[in-house]
């Protein structure tokens, strides 16, 4: 049971990281596009 809980927690952690990375990348891209060079 605890093994299953650890696995699901790890999967949620990866999912959270992927979503966070996608948002961070989008934020960075929009920020870069908004900077006048």
C-alpha positions in Angstrom: 0.0 0.0 0.0 2.7 2.4 0.9 4.6 1.4 -2.2 1.5 2.3 -4.3 1.3 5.7 -2.4 4.9 6.4 -3.1 4.5 5.6 -6.8 1.4 7.8 -7.2 3.2 10.6 -5.3 6.1 10.3 -7.7 3.8 10.4 -10.7 2.0 13.4 -9.4 5.4 15.1 -8.8 6.5 14.4 -12.4 3.1 15.7 -13.7 3.3 18.8 -11.6 6.9 19.4 -12.8 5.9 19.0 -16.4 3.0 21.4 -16.1 5.1 23.9 -14.2 7.8 23.6 -16.8 5.3 24.2 -19.6 3.9 27.3 -17.8 7.4 28.6 -17.0 8.4 28.2 -20.7 5.3 30.0 -21.9 5.8 32.8 -19.4 9.4 33.1 -20.4 8.6 33.2 -24.2 5.9 35.8 -23.7 8.2 37.9 -21.5 11.0 37.6 -24.1 8.6 38.6 -26.9 7.4 41.6 -24.8 11.0 42.9 -24.3 11.9 45.4 -27.1 15.4 44.6 -28.4 
